[in-house]
Amino acid sequence: MRIRVRRTGGFAGIERRAEVDTAGRGDAEEWEALAERAVASGRGEPGRGVPDGFHYEITVGERTVYAADPHLTEEQRELVSRLLKEGA
């Protein structure tokens, strides 16, 4: 399963992207379960966030959902943090 995150916005407006392919990974089940929970509560279209906040596009397989600060679920925040390797 391919899991992708694109983060836009923020004060500097710098876009970041990251992805992981779980095929062949020892922790694939953990990644896939987290990703499925993250997209389950996502929006089908971009929503409003806060000024200078981050906006996220989360793609799991063929499904893409959107989220924005400060309205990320715990699962979305964890997935984004793991993928971008920094706090979301």
PyMOL commands that place a pseudoatom at each C-alpha (Angstrom):
pseudoatom trace, name=CA, resn=MET, resi=1, chain=A, elem=C, hetatm=0, pos=[0.000, 0.000, 0.000]
pseudoatom trace, name=CA, resn=ARG, resi=2, chain=A, elem=C, hetatm=0, pos=[1.307, 3.447, -0.891]
pseudoatom trace, name=CA, resn=ILE, resi=3, chain=A, elem=C, hetatm=0, pos=[0.662, 6.189, 1.685]
pseudoatom trace, name=CA, resn=ARG, resi=4, chain=A, elem=C, hetatm=0, pos=[1.321, 9.819, 0.737]
pseudoatom trace, name=CA, resn=VAL, resi=5, chain=A, elem=C, hetatm=0, pos=[1.039, 13.150, 2.532]
pseudoatom trace, name=CA, resn=ARG, resi=6, chain=A, elem=C, hetatm=0, pos=[1.299, 16.624, 1.055]
pseudoatom trace, name=CA, resn=ARG, resi=7, chain=A, elem=C, hetatm=0, pos=[1.455, 19.572, 3.460]
pseudoatom trace, name=CA, resn=THR, resi=8, chain=A, elem=C, hetatm=0, pos=[0.878, 23.118, 2.221]
pseudoatom trace, name=CA, resn=GLY, resi=9, chain=A, elem=C, hetatm=0, pos=[0.375, 26.486, 3.850]
pseudoatom trace, name=CA, resn=GLY, resi=10, chain=A, elem=C, hetatm=0, pos=[1.968, 27.657, 7.029]
pseudoatom trace, name=CA, resn=PHE, resi=11, chain=A, elem=C, hetatm=0, pos=[3.650, 30.983, 7.608]
pseudoatom trace, name=CA, resn=ALA, resi=12, chain=A, elem=C, hetatm=0, pos=[6.361, 30.414, 4.973]
pseudoatom trace, name=CA, resn=GLY, resi=13, chain=A, elem=C, hetatm=0, pos=[4.071, 28.622, 2.505]
pseudoatom trace, name=CA, resn=ILE, resi=14, chain=A, elem=C, hetatm=0, pos=[6.581, 25.830, 1.913]
pseudoatom trace, name=CA, resn=GLU, resi=15, chain=A, elem=C, hetatm=0, pos=[5.147, 22.601, 0.519]
pseudoatom trace, name=CA, resn=ARG, resi=16, chain=A, elem=C, hetatm=0, pos=[6.377, 19.278, 1.876]
pseudoatom trace, name=CA, resn=ARG, resi=17, chain=A, elem=C, hetatm=0, pos=[5.668, 15.804, 0.526]
pseudoatom trace, name=CA, resn=ALA, resi=18, chain=A, elem=C, hetatm=0, pos=[6.447, 12.358, 1.846]
pseudoatom trace, name=CA, resn=GLU, resi=19, chain=A, elem=C, hetatm=0, pos=[5.384, 8.836, 1.078]
pseudoatom trace, name=CA, resn=VAL, resi=20, chain=A, elem=C, hetatm=0, pos=[5.924, 5.278, 2.175]
pseudoatom trace, name=CA, resn=ASP, resi=21, chain=A, elem=C, hetatm=0, pos=[5.232, 2.022, 0.365]
pseudoatom trace, name=CA, resn=THR, resi=22, chain=A, elem=C, hetatm=0, pos=[4.347, -0.630, 2.917]
pseudoatom trace, name=CA, resn=ALA, resi=23, chain=A, elem=C, hetatm=0, pos=[5.057, -3.575, 0.584]
pseudoatom trace, name=CA, resn=GLY, resi=24, chain=A, elem=C, hetatm=0, pos=[7.702, -5.768, 2.145]
pseudoatom trace, name=CA, resn=ARG, resi=25, chain=A, elem=C, hetatm=0, pos=[7.997, -3.740, 5.350]
pseudoatom trace, name=CA, resn=GLY, resi=26, chain=A, elem=C, hetatm=0, pos=[8.031, -5.544, 8.666]
pseudoatom trace, name=CA, resn=ASP, resi=27, chain=A, elem=C, hetatm=0, pos=[5.779, -2.852, 10.145]
pseudoatom trace, name=CA, resn=ALA, resi=28, chain=A, elem=C, hetatm=0, pos=[3.375, -2.753, 7.177]
pseudoatom trace, name=CA, resn=GLU, resi=29, chain=A, elem=C, hetatm=0, pos=[0.359, -3.817, 9.222]
pseudoatom trace, name=CA, resn=GLU, resi=30, chain=A, elem=C, hetatm=0, pos=[0.919, -0.976, 11.703]
pseudoatom trace, name=CA, resn=TRP, resi=31, chain=A, elem=C, hetatm=0, pos=[1.321, 1.642, 8.931]
pseudoatom trace, name=CA, resn=GLU, resi=32, chain=A, elem=C, hetatm=0, pos=[-1.752, 0.389, 7.055]
pseudoatom trace, name=CA, resn=ALA, resi=33, chain=A, elem=C, hetatm=0, pos=[-3.967, 0.334, 10.145]
pseudoatom trace, name=CA, resn=LEU, resi=34, chain=A, elem=C, hetatm=0, pos=[-2.938, 3.889, 11.067]
pseudoatom trace, name=CA, resn=ALA, resi=35, chain=A, elem=C, hetatm=0, pos=[-3.476, 5.079, 7.495]
pseudoatom trace, name=CA, resn=GLU, resi=36, chain=A, elem=C, hetatm=0, pos=[-6.941, 3.535, 7.292]
pseudoatom trace, name=CA, resn=ARG, resi=37, chain=A, elem=C, hetatm=0, pos=[-7.971, 5.216, 10.545]
pseudoatom trace, name=CA, resn=ALA, resi=38, chain=A, elem=C, hetatm=0, pos=[-6.561, 8.541, 9.318]
pseudoatom trace, name=CA, resn=VAL, resi=39, chain=A, elem=C, hetatm=0, pos=[-8.540, 8.543, 6.061]
pseudoatom trace, name=CA, resn=ALA, resi=40, chain=A, elem=C, hetatm=0, pos=[-11.729, 7.296, 7.732]
pseudoatom trace, name=CA, resn=SER, resi=41, chain=A, elem=C, hetatm=0, pos=[-12.233, 10.702, 9.359]
pseudoatom trace, name=CA, resn=GLY, resi=42, chain=A, elem=C, hetatm=0, pos=[-10.939, 12.853, 6.501]
pseudoatom trace, name=CA, resn=ARG, resi=43, chain=A, elem=C, hetatm=0, pos=[-12.895, 15.212, 4.302]
pseudoatom trace, name=CA, resn=GLY, resi=44, chain=A, elem=C, hetatm=0, pos=[-13.550, 14.560, 0.635]
pseudoatom trace, name=CA, resn=GLU, resi=45, chain=A, elem=C, hetatm=0, pos=[-12.606, 18.128, -0.270]
pseudoatom trace, name=CA, resn=PRO, resi=46, chain=A, elem=C, hetatm=0, pos=[-10.255, 20.732, 1.168]
pseudoatom trace, name=CA, resn=GLY, resi=47, chain=A, elem=C, hetatm=0, pos=[-11.682, 22.583, 4.148]
pseudoatom trace, name=CA, resn=ARG, resi=48, chain=A, elem=C, hetatm=0, pos=[-10.900, 25.794, 5.914]
pseudoatom trace, name=CA, resn=GLY, resi=49, chain=A, elem=C, hetatm=0, pos=[-8.177, 25.923, 8.481]
pseudoatom trace, name=CA, resn=VAL, resi=50, chain=A, elem=C, hetatm=0, pos=[-6.730, 28.845, 10.349]
pseudoatom trace, name=CA, resn=PRO, resi=51, chain=A, elem=C, hetatm=0, pos=[-4.612, 31.675, 8.943]
pseudoatom trace, name=CA, resn=ASP, resi=52, chain=A, elem=C, hetatm=0, pos=[-1.040, 30.469, 8.384]
pseudoatom trace, name=CA, resn=GLY, resi=53, chain=A, elem=C, hetatm=0, pos=[-2.092, 26.942, 9.356]
pseudoatom trace, name=CA, resn=PHE, resi=54, chain=A, elem=C, hetatm=0, pos=[-1.121, 23.822, 7.480]
pseudoatom trace, name=CA, resn=HIS, resi=55, chain=A, elem=C, hetatm=0, pos=[-3.390, 21.995, 5.042]
pseudoatom trace, name=CA, resn=TYR, resi=56, chain=A, elem=C, hetatm=0, pos=[-2.921, 18.296, 4.389]
pseudoatom trace, name=CA, resn=GLU, resi=57, chain=A, elem=C, hetatm=0, pos=[-3.726, 15.987, 1.507]
pseudoatom trace, name=CA, resn=ILE, resi=58, chain=A, elem=C, hetatm=0, pos=[-3.550, 12.375, 2.684]
pseudoatom trace, name=CA, resn=THR, resi=59, chain=A, elem=C, hetatm=0, pos=[-3.647, 9.617, 0.083]
pseudoatom trace, name=CA, resn=VAL, resi=60, chain=A, elem=C, hetatm=0, pos=[-3.906, 5.951, 0.993]
pseudoatom trace, name=CA, resn=GLY, resi=61, chain=A, elem=C, hetatm=0, pos=[-3.981, 3.688, -2.027]
pseudoatom trace, name=CA, resn=GLU, resi=62, chain=A, elem=C, hetatm=0, pos=[-6.496, 5.332, -4.355]
pseudoatom trace, name=CA, resn=ARG, resi=63, chain=A, elem=C, hetatm=0, pos=[-8.358, 7.313, -1.667]
pseudoatom trace, name=CA, resn=THR, resi=64, chain=A, elem=C, hetatm=0, pos=[-7.487, 10.944, -0.947]
pseudoatom trace, name=CA, resn=VAL, resi=65, chain=A, elem=C, hetatm=0, pos=[-8.831, 12.995, 1.949]
pseudoatom trace, name=CA, resn=TYR, resi=66, chain=A, elem=C, hetatm=0, pos=[-8.086, 16.479, 3.237]
pseudoatom trace, name=CA, resn=ALA, resi=67, chain=A, elem=C, hetatm=0, pos=[-7.513, 17.972, 6.668]
pseudoatom trace, name=CA, resn=ALA, resi=68, chain=A, elem=C, hetatm=0, pos=[-6.339, 21.299, 8.070]
pseudoatom trace, name=CA, resn=ASP, resi=69, chain=A, elem=C, hetatm=0, pos=[-4.887, 22.604, 11.309]
pseudoatom trace, name=CA, resn=PRO, resi=70, chain=A, elem=C, hetatm=0, pos=[-6.116, 22.656, 13.986]
pseudoatom trace, name=CA, resn=HIS, resi=71, chain=A, elem=C, hetatm=0, pos=[-8.753, 20.063, 13.042]
pseudoatom trace, name=CA, resn=LEU, resi=72, chain=A, elem=C, hetatm=0, pos=[-6.601, 16.965, 12.512]
pseudoatom trace, name=CA, resn=THR, resi=73, chain=A, elem=C, hetatm=0, pos=[-7.644, 13.822, 14.314]
pseudoatom trace, name=CA, resn=GLU, resi=74, chain=A, elem=C, hetatm=0, pos=[-5.117, 12.080, 16.526]
pseudoatom trace, name=CA, resn=GLU, resi=75, chain=A, elem=C, hetatm=0, pos=[-4.595, 9.435, 13.824]
pseudoatom trace, name=CA, resn=GLN, resi=76, chain=A, elem=C, hetatm=0, pos=[-4.095, 12.030, 11.080]
pseudoatom trace, name=CA, resn=ARG, resi=77, chain=A, elem=C, hetatm=0, pos=[-1.594, 13.943, 13.207]
pseudoatom trace, name=CA, resn=GLU, resi=78, chain=A, elem=C, hetatm=0, pos=[0.355, 10.766, 14.008]
pseudoatom trace, name=CA, resn=LEU, resi=79, chain=A, elem=C, hetatm=0, pos=[0.439, 9.663, 10.368]
pseudoatom trace, name=CA, resn=VAL, resi=80, chain=A, elem=C, hetatm=0, pos=[1.554, 13.085, 9.157]
pseudoatom trace, name=CA, resn=SER, resi=81, chain=A, elem=C, hetatm=0, pos=[4.220, 13.276, 11.866]
pseudoatom trace, name=CA, resn=ARG, resi=82, chain=A, elem=C, hetatm=0, pos=[5.581, 9.851, 11.022]
pseudoatom trace, name=CA, resn=LEU, resi=83, chain=A, elem=C, hetatm=0, pos=[5.669, 10.561, 7.314]
pseudoatom trace, name=CA, resn=LEU, resi=84, chain=A, elem=C, hetatm=0, pos=[7.168, 14.020, 7.508]
pseudoatom trace, name=CA, resn=LYS, resi=85, chain=A, elem=C, hetatm=0, pos=[9.374, 12.999, 10.446]
pseudoatom trace, name=CA, resn=GLU, resi=86, chain=A, elem=C, hetatm=0, pos=[8.469, 16.114, 12.375]
pseudoatom trace, name=CA, resn=GLY, resi=87, chain=A, elem=C, hetatm=0, pos=[5.602, 17.458, 14.462]
pseudoatom trace, name=CA, resn=ALA, resi=88, chain=A, elem=C, hetatm=0, pos=[2.440, 18.275, 12.550]
for i in range(1, 88): cmd.bond("trace and resi %d" % i, "trace and resi %d" % (i + 1))
show_as sticks, trace
zoom trace
